[in-house]
Amino acid sequence: MAGLYLHIPFCASRCIYCGFYSTTGLNLQEDYVRAVLQELDYRTDKGNGLFPCSRQRSGGTLTENERFSTIYFGGGTPSSLGTPQLDSLVNGIRERIDMSCVEEWTMECNPDDITPELAEWIGRSPINRISMGAQTFSDERLRWLCRRHTSRQVEEAVSLLRKNGIDNISIDLMFGFPSETLEEWEEDIDAAVALRPEHISAYSLMYEEDTPLFRMLEQGKVTEVDEELSRKMYETLVRRLKESGYIHYEISNFCLPSRQSRHNSSYWNQVSYLGLGAAAHSYNGRRRWWNVSDVKGYLRLIHDEVPAENGIGGECEDIDSTTRYNDIITTALRTSSGISLNSLTDGQREYLLLQSERHLKNGTLAMDDGRLHLTESGIFISDDIMSDLIFIEE
């Protein structure tokens, strides 16, 4: 099975921390939806062999690896699209791919976009999972981040979605704000758990280059939270969510039983995925490619019917054995199940076990049933461990 990702880069306004490609040019939305569906045609009916996944294909029945099991609308802010554009996008996808294997269809939303009308549309659409950026339940910190919603709107959005039959909701949280205390972070955790979402993702506030937040840091207007407090916040997160019945299945992700993100799990487990739209990335096990990070450039190239063997105006990378091994180290090791030694060649397995010896002895890595995984203490130094395990050609 494979995953289908559509990047919807439109935002009504930009948050100070966001490093993802986005644009506030909302007047381009209708043209963009048409272009994304046209790219899906390129990847399917026009047959370059990368993802031959259309409903009908000359030569017989689709194989399992050519079907999509998950679809994900990410951004940007997919919920910034109007329902006519969303209808066009959803119906266009259903017309073009085999839907029989799609188990999870996620759309990212901003809480303030969840009106009664949009919630009703979601409820009758094939979308069955919502990922919502709450970030914090402090209205003061939300204003500082330049978020458009309030803490109350998060609660209202969850209630509206529940009323319309959505029983798979994920909430994003952030911690490590300048001057944030451990007690304030605990209040955010409590507020999130009170809503009982099926999934919670939590990330330390990051200072990405070329963002307003990074410039504020450079200018001395803000100070990063100290490392010891950040660790205590993470430890508190893990403990409180486990006590509330959530499973810690990936470094930054927690879920109620059987409610892990199937789409995101494909990234961590080297499952093929097709990305459509400006700045979208794709991977098929043999090659990785990505589209140009510019909406107008993307629209122009699609209009000119540029061949899509690689990224639309972007680049590609062939995946050799070393790259694949390093990909496994930096993705699968993030998960609670870790790395299956059976997924490696004999040489890779030998190298991995040699490099792991020190971490196995000091208890930051463990081996269970042929799988190498981080221990709870290893999570806190996961970047250092991964650095030790990757292979660098000399």
C-alpha positions as CSV (number, residue, x, y, z in Angstrom):
1,M,0.0,0.0,0.0
2,A,1.0,3.6,-0.5
3,G,0.1,7.0,0.9
4,L,-1.2,10.0,-1.0
5,Y,-0.2,13.5,0.3
6,L,-1.6,16.8,-1.1
7,H,0.1,20.0,0.0
8,I,-2.3,22.9,0.4
9,P,0.0,25.9,0.9
10,F,-2.6,28.6,1.6
11,C,-2.8,30.4,4.9
12,A,-4.9,33.5,5.8
13,S,-1.9,34.7,7.8
14,R,1.5,33.3,8.8
15,C,2.6,32.1,12.3
16,I,5.9,33.4,13.5
17,Y,7.4,29.9,13.9
18,C,6.4,28.1,10.7
19,G,9.1,27.0,8.4
20,F,6.8,25.1,5.9
21,Y,6.2,26.5,2.5
22,S,3.0,28.6,2.5
23,T,1.5,31.6,0.8
24,T,-1.3,34.1,1.7
25,G,-2.3,34.4,-2.0
26,L,-5.7,32.9,-1.5
27,N,-6.9,34.1,-4.9
28,L,-4.9,31.3,-6.5
29,Q,-6.9,28.5,-4.7
30,E,-9.2,27.5,-7.6
31,D,-6.4,27.3,-10.1
32,Y,-4.3,25.4,-7.6
33,V,-6.9,22.7,-7.1
34,R,-7.2,22.1,-10.8
35,A,-3.4,21.9,-11.1
36,V,-3.0,19.4,-8.3
37,L,-5.6,17.1,-10.0
38,Q,-3.7,17.6,-13.3
39,E,-0.5,16.4,-11.5
40,L,-2.4,13.4,-10.3
41,D,-3.3,12.7,-13.9
42,Y,0.4,12.9,-14.8
43,R,1.3,10.4,-12.1
44,T,-1.4,8.0,-13.1
45,D,-3.2,8.0,-16.5
46,K,-0.3,9.5,-18.4
47,G,1.8,6.7,-17.1
48,N,5.4,7.5,-16.3
49,G,5.5,4.3,-14.2
50,L,6.3,5.9,-10.8
51,F,2.8,5.5,-9.4
52,P,0.5,3.8,-11.9
53,C,-2.5,4.0,-9.5
54,S,-5.5,5.1,-11.6
55,R,-8.8,3.4,-11.5
56,Q,-8.4,1.9,-14.9
57,R,-5.1,0.8,-16.3
58,S,-4.2,-1.1,-19.4
59,G,-2.6,-4.4,-18.6
60,G,-4.8,-5.7,-15.8
61,T,-5.5,-5.3,-12.1
62,L,-3.7,-3.0,-9.8
63,T,-1.2,-4.6,-7.5
64,E,-1.3,-4.0,-3.7
65,N,1.7,-1.7,-3.8
66,E,0.0,0.5,-6.4
67,R,-3.1,1.3,-4.3
68,F,-3.4,4.0,-1.7
69,S,-4.4,3.1,1.9
70,T,-4.1,6.7,3.3
71,I,-4.7,10.2,2.0
72,Y,-3.5,13.3,3.7
73,F,-4.4,17.0,3.1
74,G,-1.5,19.0,4.7
75,G,-0.3,22.5,4.5
76,G,-0.4,25.4,4.9
77,T,-4.0,25.3,6.0
78,P,-6.2,22.9,3.9
79,S,-9.3,24.2,5.9
80,S,-8.7,27.6,4.3
81,L,-10.1,26.3,1.1
82,G,-13.8,26.9,0.5
83,T,-16.2,24.0,0.4
84,P,-16.5,24.3,-3.4
85,Q,-12.7,23.8,-3.8
86,L,-12.7,21.0,-1.2
87,D,-15.6,19.3,-3.1
88,S,-13.6,19.6,-6.4
89,L,-10.5,18.2,-4.7
90,V,-12.2,15.3,-3.0
91,N,-14.4,14.3,-6.0
92,G,-11.4,14.7,-8.4
93,I,-9.4,12.2,-6.3
94,R,-12.3,9.8,-6.0
95,E,-12.6,9.8,-9.8
96,R,-8.9,9.2,-10.4
97,I,-7.8,6.5,-7.9
98,D,-9.0,3.2,-6.6
99,M,-10.7,4.0,-3.3
100,S,-11.3,0.5,-2.2
101,C,-8.2,0.3,0.1
102,V,-8.3,3.8,1.6
103,E,-8.6,3.4,5.3
104,E,-7.6,6.8,6.6
105,W,-8.3,10.2,5.0
106,T,-6.8,13.1,7.1
107,M,-7.3,16.9,6.7
108,E,-5.3,19.4,8.7
109,C,-7.5,22.2,10.1
110,N,-7.2,25.4,12.0
111,P,-9.7,25.5,14.9
112,D,-11.2,28.9,13.8
113,D,-12.0,27.4,10.4
114,I,-14.3,24.7,11.9
115,T,-17.6,26.4,11.4
116,P,-20.9,24.5,11.6
117,E,-21.0,24.5,7.8
118,L,-17.5,23.1,7.4
119,A,-18.0,20.5,10.2
120,E,-21.2,19.4,8.4
121,W,-19.3,19.1,5.1
122,I,-16.5,17.1,6.7
123,G,-19.1,14.8,8.3
124,R,-20.6,13.8,4.9
125,S,-17.3,13.7,3.1
126,P,-15.0,10.6,3.0
127,I,-12.5,12.5,5.3
128,N,-12.5,10.5,8.5
129,R,-9.6,12.0,10.5
130,I,-8.9,15.7,11.5
131,S,-5.5,17.0,12.6
132,M,-5.9,20.3,14.4
133,G,-3.2,22.8,15.4
134,A,-4.2,23.8,18.9
135,Q,-0.5,24.5,19.9
136,T,-1.4,25.9,23.3
137,F,-4.5,26.7,25.4
138,S,-3.0,30.0,26.6
139,D,-4.6,32.9,24.7
140,E,-1.7,35.1,25.5
141,R,0.8,32.6,23.9
142,L,-1.6,32.1,20.9
143,R,-1.5,35.8,20.2
144,W,2.3,35.8,20.5
145,L,2.5,33.0,17.9
146,C,0.2,35.0,15.6
147,R,-2.3,32.2,15.7
148,R,-5.8,33.3,14.6
149,H,-7.8,31.1,17.1
150,T,-8.5,31.2,20.8
151,S,-8.4,28.4,23.3
152,R,-12.2,28.4,23.4
153,Q,-12.3,27.8,19.6
154,V,-10.3,24.6,20.0
155,E,-13.0,23.2,22.4
156,E,-15.8,24.4,20.1
157,A,-14.2,22.9,17.0
158,V,-13.8,19.5,18.7
159,S,-17.4,19.6,19.8
160,L,-18.7,20.5,16.3
161,L,-16.6,17.7,14.7
162,R,-17.9,15.2,17.3
163,K,-21.5,16.2,16.5
164,N,-20.9,15.5,12.9
165,G,-19.6,12.0,13.4
166,I,-15.8,12.6,13.4
167,D,-14.4,10.1,15.9
168,N,-10.7,10.4,15.0
169,I,-9.2,13.8,16.0
170,S,-5.5,14.7,16.5
171,I,-4.4,17.8,18.4
172,D,-0.9,19.4,18.0
173,L,0.7,21.0,21.1
174,M,3.9,23.0,21.6
175,F,6.0,23.4,24.6
176,G,9.2,25.3,25.5
177,F,7.9,28.8,24.9
178,P,10.1,31.6,26.2
179,S,9.4,32.1,29.9
180,E,6.9,29.2,30.0
181,T,6.9,27.4,33.3
182,L,6.4,23.6,33.9
183,E,3.1,24.4,35.7
184,E,1.8,26.3,32.6
185,W,2.8,23.3,30.4
186,E,0.9,20.9,32.7
187,E,-2.2,23.1,32.3
188,D,-1.9,22.7,28.5
189,I,-1.6,19.0,28.8
190,D,-4.6,18.8,31.1
191,A,-6.7,21.0,28.7
192,A,-5.8,18.7,25.8
193,V,-6.5,15.5,27.7
194,A,-9.9,16.9,28.8
195,L,-11.0,17.0,25.2
196,R,-10.0,13.3,24.8
197,P,-8.7,13.5,21.3
198,E,-7.7,10.1,19.8
199,H,-4.2,11.4,19.0
200,I,-1.8,14.1,20.4
201,S,1.4,15.3,18.7
202,A,3.6,17.5,20.9
203,Y,6.7,19.3,19.8
204,S,9.3,21.6,21.4
205,L,9.1,25.1,19.9
206,M,11.7,25.2,17.1
207,Y,13.5,28.3,15.9
208,E,13.6,27.6,12.1
209,E,15.8,29.8,9.9
210,D,14.0,32.4,7.8
211,T,11.1,32.7,10.2
212,P,10.1,35.8,12.3
213,L,10.7,33.7,15.4
214,F,14.3,33.0,14.4
215,R,14.9,36.7,13.7
216,M,13.6,37.5,17.1
217,L,16.1,35.1,18.6
218,E,19.0,36.6,16.6
219,Q,18.0,40.0,17.8
220,G,17.9,39.0,21.4
221,K,14.2,39.6,21.8
222,V,13.5,36.1,23.0
223,T,15.5,33.4,24.8
224,E,15.2,29.7,24.2
225,V,14.0,27.6,27.2
226,D,16.9,26.0,28.9
227,E,17.7,22.3,28.1
228,E,16.9,21.0,31.6
229,L,13.5,22.6,31.7
230,S,12.7,21.3,28.2
231,R,13.6,17.8,29.3
232,K,11.4,18.1,32.4
233,M,8.5,19.3,30.1
234,Y,9.0,16.3,27.8
235,E,9.2,13.9,30.7
236,T,6.0,15.4,32.1
237,L,4.3,15.0,28.8
238,V,5.2,11.4,28.5
239,R,4.1,10.5,32.0
240,R,0.8,12.4,32.0
241,L,-0.3,11.1,28.7
242,K,0.6,7.5,29.6
243,E,-1.4,7.9,32.8
244,S,-4.3,9.1,30.7
245,G,-4.3,6.0,28.5
246,Y,-2.3,7.2,25.6
247,I,0.3,5.0,23.9
248,H,3.7,6.6,23.2
249,Y,4.3,5.2,19.7
250,E,6.7,7.7,18.2
251,I,9.0,10.3,19.8
252,S,6.5,13.2,19.4
253,N,3.3,11.2,18.9
254,F,0.8,9.6,21.3
255,C,-2.5,7.9,20.6
256,L,-5.4,6.0,22.2
257,P,-5.2,2.2,21.3
258,S,-5.3,1.6,17.6
259,R,-5.5,5.3,16.7
260,Q,-1.9,6.0,15.5
261,S,-1.6,8.1,12.4
262,R,-1.4,5.5,9.6
263,H,-0.3,8.0,7.1
264,N,2.6,9.4,9.1
265,S,3.6,5.9,10.1
266,S,4.2,5.2,6.4
267,Y,7.0,7.9,6.5
268,W,8.6,6.2,9.5
269,N,8.4,2.7,7.9
270,Q,9.7,3.4,4.4
271,V,6.3,2.9,2.8
272,S,5.9,4.6,-0.6
273,Y,4.0,7.9,-0.8
274,L,3.1,10.3,-3.6
275,G,3.1,14.0,-2.9
276,L,1.1,16.4,-5.0
277,G,1.3,20.2,-5.1
278,A,3.9,22.9,-4.6
279,A,6.8,21.8,-2.3
280,A,5.4,18.2,-2.0
281,H,7.8,15.3,-1.7
282,S,7.4,11.7,-3.0
283,Y,9.1,8.4,-2.4
284,N,8.7,5.0,-4.0
285,G,11.5,3.0,-2.4
286,R,13.9,3.6,-5.3
287,R,13.7,7.4,-5.8
288,R,12.8,10.5,-3.8
289,W,11.6,13.6,-5.7
290,W,10.0,17.0,-4.8
291,N,8.2,19.8,-6.5
292,V,9.1,23.4,-6.7
293,S,8.4,25.5,-3.6
294,D,6.5,28.2,-5.4
295,V,2.8,28.2,-6.2
296,K,3.0,30.4,-9.2
297,G,5.9,28.5,-10.6
298,Y,4.1,25.2,-10.0
299,L,1.0,26.5,-11.7
300,R,3.0,27.6,-14.7
301,L,4.8,24.3,-15.1
302,I,1.6,22.3,-14.8
303,H,0.0,24.5,-17.4
304,D,3.0,23.9,-19.7
305,E,2.6,20.1,-19.2
306,V,6.1,19.6,-18.0
307,P,7.0,15.9,-17.9
308,A,6.6,14.5,-14.4
309,E,9.2,11.8,-14.3
310,N,10.8,13.8,-11.5
311,G,9.5,16.6,-9.3
312,I,7.5,19.4,-11.0
313,G,10.2,22.0,-11.3
314,G,12.1,20.4,-8.4
315,E,14.7,17.7,-8.2
316,C,15.1,14.0,-7.5
317,E,17.4,11.6,-5.7
318,D,18.0,7.9,-6.4
319,I,18.0,5.8,-3.3
320,D,21.1,3.6,-3.0
321,S,21.7,1.0,-0.3
322,T,23.5,3.5,2.0
323,T,20.8,6.1,1.7
324,R,18.1,3.6,2.4
325,Y,20.0,2.4,5.5
326,N,20.4,5.9,6.8
327,D,16.7,6.6,6.1
328,I,15.8,3.7,8.3
329,I,18.0,4.9,11.1
330,T,16.5,8.4,11.2
331,T,12.9,7.3,10.8
332,A,12.2,3.8,12.1
333,L,14.3,4.4,15.2
334,R,11.9,7.3,16.2
335,T,9.1,4.7,16.7
336,S,8.5,2.5,19.7
337,S,8.8,-0.6,17.5
338,G,12.2,0.5,16.3
339,I,14.3,-1.1,13.5
340,S,13.7,-4.7,12.4
341,L,17.1,-6.3,11.8
342,N,15.5,-8.4,9.1
343,S,14.9,-5.3,7.0
344,L,18.7,-4.8,6.6
345,T,21.4,-6.5,4.6
346,D,23.9,-8.7,6.3
347,G,26.5,-6.0,6.1
348,Q,24.2,-3.3,7.4
349,R,23.1,-5.5,10.3
350,E,26.7,-6.1,11.3
351,Y,27.5,-2.4,11.1
352,L,24.4,-1.5,13.1
353,L,25.1,-4.0,15.9
354,L,28.7,-2.9,16.2
355,Q,27.7,0.8,16.4
356,S,25.0,0.0,18.9
357,E,27.2,-1.8,21.4
358,R,27.9,1.2,23.6
359,H,24.2,2.3,23.7
360,L,23.0,-1.2,24.4
361,K,25.4,-1.4,27.4
362,N,24.4,1.9,28.9
363,G,20.7,1.2,28.4
364,T,19.8,3.9,25.9
365,L,19.1,1.2,23.2
366,A,17.4,-2.2,23.7
367,M,16.9,-5.3,21.6
368,D,13.6,-7.2,21.6
369,D,12.5,-9.9,19.2
370,G,15.0,-8.9,16.6
371,R,14.1,-5.2,16.8
372,L,16.5,-2.4,18.0
373,H,14.7,0.4,19.7
374,L,15.3,3.5,21.9
375,T,14.6,3.1,25.6
376,E,13.0,5.9,27.6
377,S,16.4,7.3,28.6
378,G,17.5,7.0,25.0
379,I,14.8,9.2,23.6
380,F,16.4,12.2,25.2
381,I,19.6,11.7,23.3
382,S,18.0,10.2,20.2
383,D,19.8,12.7,17.8
384,D,23.2,11.7,19.2
385,I,22.4,8.0,19.0
386,M,21.2,8.3,15.4
387,S,24.4,10.2,14.6
388,D,26.4,7.2,15.9
389,L,24.4,4.7,13.9
390,I,24.2,6.3,10.4
391,F,26.8,5.3,7.9
392,I,29.1,8.0,6.4
393,E,31.2,7.0,3.4
394,E,34.8,8.2,3.8
